[in-house]
Structures are given as C-alpha cells and as structure tokens.
C-alpha cells in the first residue's frame, strides 16, 4: 500500500502543468485501482478476524452456560451479523439472557449459629432441587468458624458483613439507628453487584420444589404478607443489586426508620408503590407459604398446599427450636404450637441427614448442641405425636378433642394460668 502511494505521488508530480499526459493518467488509474483493491482485501481480512473473535467468545459463553445441547447447536450454527452476535433477533435476545444466567444468585443471611443451621438447610434444599443459580450467604461476625466451614461447603460465596466495621455509609447509619442492626446487615445484599439479579430468602425458609423461574421476575417481586396483604413479606423477594439502591435504602433507614422495627417495614416503606404499581410483582403465595395463613385458612391448605414451593417458618418457634429424636423421628417441644408439622419433619430429616454430619466433622471432639437425640424416649410426655394446632382445632370442631391427653382440663388450666399472668 505504501509503495502504491509513493508511485501515485511521483506520477502526479511528473504531470505537466496546465495539461494531462495520457500515459501518466493511465498509471494513476492503475495505481488507484490497486490501492482500492488492497484496501478492500485488508478490510475483509479485518472483518474475518473480528468475526473469529466473536465466534470464539460465543463458544466460550456457551461452554460456560448450563444450556441444553439443542439450544447450543442453534447458537453455533447461527451466522454472525455485522450488528449482532448472531444474525437473529430472537437468538440475540437469548444470547443476552444467556450471559446474565451466569450472574444470578439466591441470597440468604445469618447472624448467629442458630440461623446458620437454617441457612445450611435452605442451601441444601436449593441444591437438592437442582437449582442452576449461584448460592450466596451473608454472615455476621458472630457466626462460629465451624458453621462458616460448613457454609463454605454448601454455598458458592460466603461473605462476612460487619456493619460497624464496614467502612462505608452503613456505619454512620448504624450509629444513628442501632435498633435496625440486623436490617442494615440484610440490606447489604444490594451490594452484590457482580450478580445481575438475585432472590433473597430468609434462613427460616425451606425450598420444596425448584424455583429458578423466580429470576424471570423483576425488582421488587414478593408475596403479599398474610397479616396485611397490601404489604409484601420480605422473607422471599426478587431484587437487582445496585450500589445506588443500597445508598438510597440506607438514607431511607436513617430518615424514616422502620414501622415494624425490622427490614420488612423498611423495604415496604421504600418500595411503597408495590401494592398498586405492577401486579406482575405480586408473587403467588406458594413461593412464601407461611404458618399464619395455614392456621387461619385450613381448607385452602388442603386444596392448594401440595403446590407449595417455599415454606416460611414464621414466628418465634423456628425448626431449630425443637429437639429431634433420630431413632423415633419425632420432635420434642411445644409442637402443638406449630401448624407446619409435615414441613418441620421434612426440615429435620434434611438437617439430620445432610447438615449434621458436616457439623460433627467440623466440631470433632468438641461438644455442641446438635438439636438431636438418639436414645429412645421412654416418657410419652417428653416426645408427643406431632399434631399441629390447626389439626387440633379441626378435631375440636369435630368433637374429637383428646380429653385424656393434651386437651385435658389440667393442661387447659395451665395454659390459661400462663396466659392470664
């Protein structure tokens, strides 16, 4: 190309002033034609090189992605266009979606060893139901090293969050509103900006079916709270990590606080248009089935309970608040106060089979409260059949109260004495 340009310059310089020379004009035409051809060939070569790079990148993404082989073949066979990765609008949209698949995660939180057990069972339940997403757990500084080790085996990412030592605006916010300590820790989920979309789940939830379809929803998608359906329950929600949103949430906390003293009040205040803005952000109840609704509407549980995908153990009594007998596979504790007996047993079966062995390995010779007992329990008072309060209510309505057992007058009198103190 440089030689042709020099030849053109010499021909122009030799051209007589005020006229043309037929031989020189022919030389200029020939040199210009060669220069144009060379430019065209160079551009074509560059285009092929760029196409090769795009194809290589496309192959890399496809190899990293969890896709069916049939869908991979469609991407590999599709031609490259000058504007898109693939010469097809539908395939191009799928490709963009494919890239985001590797950047999505389920997120949970634990600030102590008790809730860490809940997080472990939640993570195992997600794994057992074949989720294709990453698993992330935010932990407080008080979670023991043994629990952290087990969490590392279950989750893809374990991130320690210490609000008071975080070195960001959360520290100042925490000093102004110390009552919202755990809330500030939970809000850190919005700082997970290396993920494009996340689903937060409280550690006291249990997944009983694959729920990856939740990632098709947008921020902020959640189920109505059974206590006040115009508010959403913050036990399960879809969100998009964003430092900007995180900063706004912190500012909202310091200025407005929480009307219920926790994260649910903060989030409902911040996303105040949830009830009316977009019905598509209202998740079906099966993605966050709580005990309150089970107790108050037993017929609906019988009709739709089999479709539940996430169980939320609301209230003071958590699954780990009970003691589980490994031999008899029964619970000890005030199990009559629970209306999720079947799911409680499911939680403990998963914990005892897949979580407890890992904890035992980490603690070694150290004693710790596993929540389980192996010896047979002789006294029927220590381990009672797991009958929910909803079932007891139903039996009462049918005139089948256990007058000689749990529903005896002495037991009723004890309950009344406690209530009237």
C-alpha positions, 0 to 999 in steps of 0.5 A, a space after each residue: 500500500 505504501 509503495 502504491 502511494 509513493 508511485 501515485 505521488 511521483 506520477 502526479 508530480 511528473 504531470 505537466 502543468 496546465 495539461 494531462 499526459 495520457 500515459 501518466 493518467 493511465 498509471 494513476 488509474 492503475 495505481 488507484 485501482 490497486 490501492 482500492 483493491 488492497 484496501 478492500 482485501 485488508 478490510 475483509 481480512 479485518 472483518 474475518 478476524 473480528 468475526 473469529 473473535 466473536 465466534 470464539 467468545 460465543 463458544 466460550 459463553 456457551 461452554 460456560 452456560 448450563 444450556 441444553 445441547 439443542 439450544 447450543 447447536 442453534 447458537 453455533 450454527 447461527 451466522 454472525 451479523 455485522 450488528 449482532 452476535 448472531 444474525 437473529 433477533 430472537 437468538 440475540 435476545 437469548 444470547 443476552 439472557 444467556 450471559 446474565 444466567 451466569 450472574 444470578 444468585 439466591 441470597 440468604 443471611 445469618 447472624 448467629 449459629 442458630 440461623 446458620 443451621 437454617 441457612 445450611 438447610 435452605 442451601 441444601 434444599 436449593 441444591 437438592 432441587 437442582 437449582 442452576 443459580 449461584 448460592 450466596 450467604 451473608 454472615 455476621 461476625 458472630 457466626 462460629 468458624 465451624 458453621 462458616 466451614 460448613 457454609 463454605 461447603 454448601 454455598 458458592 460465596 460466603 461473605 462476612 458483613 460487619 456493619 460497624 466495621 464496614 467502612 462505608 455509609 452503613 456505619 454512620 447509619 448504624 450509629 444513628 439507628 442501632 435498633 435496625 442492626 440486623 436490617 442494615 446487615 440484610 440490606 447489604 445484599 444490594 451490594 452484590 453487584 457482580 450478580 445481575 439479579 438475585 432472590 433473597 430468602 430468609 434462613 427460616 425458609 425451606 425450598 420444596 420444589 425448584 424455583 429458578 423461574 423466580 429470576 424471570 421476575 423483576 425488582 421488587 417481586 414478593 408475596 403479599 404478607 398474610 397479616 396485611 396483604 397490601 404489604 409484601 413479606 420480605 422473607 422471599 423477594 426478587 431484587 437487582 443489586 445496585 450500589 445506588 439502591 443500597 445508598 438510597 435504602 440506607 438514607 431511607 433507614 436513617 430518615 424514616 426508620 422502620 414501622 415494624 422495627 425490622 427490614 420488612 417495614 423498611 423495604 415496604 416503606 421504600 418500595 411503597 408503590 408495590 401494592 398498586 404499581 405492577 401486579 406482575 410483582 405480586 408473587 403467588 403465595 406458594 413461593 412464601 407459604 407461611 404458618 399464619 395463613 395455614 392456621 387461619 385458612 385450613 381448607 385452602 391448605 388442603 386444596 392448594 398446599 401440595 403446590 407449595 414451593 417455599 415454606 416460611 417458618 414464621 414466628 418465634 418457634 423456628 425448626 431449630 427450636 425443637 429437639 429431634 429424636 433420630 431413632 423415633 423421628 419425632 420432635 420434642 417441644 411445644 409442637 402443638 404450637 406449630 401448624 407446619 408439622 409435615 414441613 418441620 419433619 421434612 426440615 429435620 430429616 434434611 438437617 439430620 441427614 445432610 447438615 449434621 454430619 458436616 457439623 460433627 466433622 467440623 466440631 470433632 471432639 468438641 461438644 455442641 448442641 446438635 438439636 438431636 437425640 438418639 436414645 429412645 424416649 421412654 416418657 410419652 410426655 417428653 416426645 408427643 405425636 406431632 399434631 399441629 394446632 390447626 389439626 387440633 382445632 379441626 378435631 375440636 370442631 369435630 368433637 374429637 378433642 383428646 380429653 385424656 391427653 393434651 386437651 385435658 382440663 389440667 393442661 387447659 388450666 395451665 395454659 390459661 394460668 400462663 396466659 392470664 399472668 
